[in-house]
């Protein structure tokens, strides 16, 4: 039997009934220990230095300090992995907690806690184990100065950049996209794996906080400068001729949207003028597509292990032949050195 590391969990949840059910489900296998349950963020934050948890769960709406304020405080002072559990996901606040540094978010109604041995509870424990072992740092956006494009060497061109991210992705996206100025002319297409109900809010929040406009991608739209995010439940691809296409039917691995489908379409439609970036996340999505871009002669970048919350997808991308493996701030610098196709001079 595989030995699992023992993980300490703190719950911040104002419903005693839900907190009891969540504690029961997490404790079932014996390797996850709930070391504290608090009904307010203030109480939980005060106890963190004493309890030294591996993971904090936070409800979005709490009495007193909100879930968003709690995430911002923890990630700015004593960072640790945070999982948001909430019944309210269709708001800016729900997406903002992810951009502020929470690693993941789940809707309470999507988790069946009635049966601790049921598939819903088993999946929750599996996710909690991964998150509790993730690497976190103080929110990187505050540490990033506006990067300058690197000079010298051969000018690389791109017609579009595909960016793939999963667990830990929203804060990484906030950092990367926030470093691209409003004058940046290469379209950026984003696939972010995220729980049902959070995509639109994340797009709205990013649009309010980064220089470039951030929008949900629209079927048939022509490639234009800005940031275009794959909608919930739809693969985002680029067709020859430079139009976007949305596919809500194709099964391609465990994710829809799929990073592999986006990057593969970029390689096929744009060839050496495609660029691909794979950021933090679990699994291997994006590696296959990044390899296709590499073989087409386009720029390929994987986030390095030191700045990745979860080094699954970037590791797979590196193994698939990523040209560059860079810390998150340096990825922005490399993208700023690109020139839009047709503007090489």
Buried (B, 14 or more C-beta within 10 A) or exposed (E): EEEEEEBBBBBBBBEEEBBBBBBBBBBBBEBBBBBBBBBBBBBBBEBBEEBEBBBBBBBBBBEEBBBBBBBBBBBEEEBBBBBBBBEBBEBBBBBBBBBBBBBBBBBBEBBBBEEBEEEBBBBBBEBBBBBBEBBBBEBBBEEBEEBEEEEEEEEBBBBBBBBBBBBBBBBBBBBBBBBBEEEBBBBBBBBBBBBEBBBBBBBBBBBEBBBBEBBBBEEEBEBEBBBBBBBBEBBBBBEEEBBBBBBEEEEBEEBBBBBBBBBBBBBBBBEBBBBBBBBBBBBBBBBBBBBBBBEBBBBBBBBBBEBBBBBBBBBBBBEBBBBBBBBBBBBBBBBBBBBBBEEEE
